[in-house]
Amino acid sequence: MDRHEDTALSVDEAKTRLRALAYQTSPANWVRGHPWDAVAIAFAAGLLAGTEPRARPPLAEALAKILSEGLVDLAMNPTRE
């Protein structure tokens, strides 16, 4: 998206653009585009929930790192599938 546009948007155009961007960045849209990744994340979260209490913090940290790296990559390269 070009941040240096010369023309200002009308209120309706801005609302339309905001709604489109909100849809593109929603978790549901990501799940539709990456179903197997979503299954893997759900499986990992299930394992995390069922593990021994002492094992949860390291697993949660690893899962958070994987998710954050993936989301950063997706944000930096939105058209890549």
C-alpha positions in Angstrom: 0.0 0.0 0.0 1.4 3.4 -1.0 1.6 5.7 2.0 2.4 8.7 -0.1 -0.8 9.1 -2.1 -1.5 12.6 -3.5 -5.2 12.3 -3.3 -7.2 12.1 -0.1 -9.8 9.3 0.2 -13.4 10.1 0.9 -15.0 8.6 4.0 -16.7 5.8 2.0 -13.5 5.0 0.2 -11.5 4.9 3.5 -14.2 2.6 5.1 -14.1 0.3 2.1 -10.3 0.1 2.2 -10.2 -0.5 6.0 -12.8 -3.3 5.7 -10.8 -5.0 2.9 -7.6 -4.7 4.9 -9.3 -6.0 8.1 -10.6 -9.0 6.2 -7.2 -9.8 4.7 -5.5 -9.7 8.1 -8.1 -11.6 10.0 -7.2 -15.0 11.6 -10.1 -16.6 9.7 -8.7 -15.5 6.3 -5.3 -16.9 7.3 -6.8 -20.2 8.3 -8.6 -20.4 4.9 -5.4 -19.8 3.1 -3.2 -22.1 5.3 -5.4 -25.0 6.4 -2.6 -27.5 7.1 -0.6 -24.9 9.1 -3.8 -24.2 11.1 -4.2 -27.9 11.8 -0.6 -28.2 12.9 -0.9 -25.2 15.2 -4.1 -26.6 16.7 -2.5 -29.9 17.3 0.5 -28.3 18.9 -1.8 -26.3 21.2 -3.6 -29.4 22.1 -0.4 -31.1 23.0 0.6 -28.1 25.0 -2.7 -28.2 26.9 -2.3 -31.9 27.8 1.3 -31.9 28.8 2.7 -32.1 32.3 2.5 -28.7 34.0 6.3 -28.3 34.2 6.6 -28.9 30.4 4.1 -26.3 29.4 6.3 -23.1 29.7 9.0 -24.3 27.3 6.4 -25.7 24.8 4.4 -22.5 25.0 7.6 -20.4 24.4 8.5 -22.5 21.4 5.0 -22.3 20.0 4.9 -18.6 20.5 8.2 -18.2 18.7 7.1 -20.3 15.7 3.8 -18.4 15.5 5.4 -14.9 15.8 8.1 -15.7 13.1 5.4 -17.0 10.8 3.1 -14.0 11.3 6.0 -11.6 10.8 7.0 -13.4 7.6 3.3 -13.2 6.4 3.1 -9.5 7.3 6.4 -8.8 5.4 5.4 -10.9 2.4 1.6 -10.8 2.2 1.3 -12.0 -1.4 3.5 -15.1 -0.9 1.6 -18.4 -0.5 
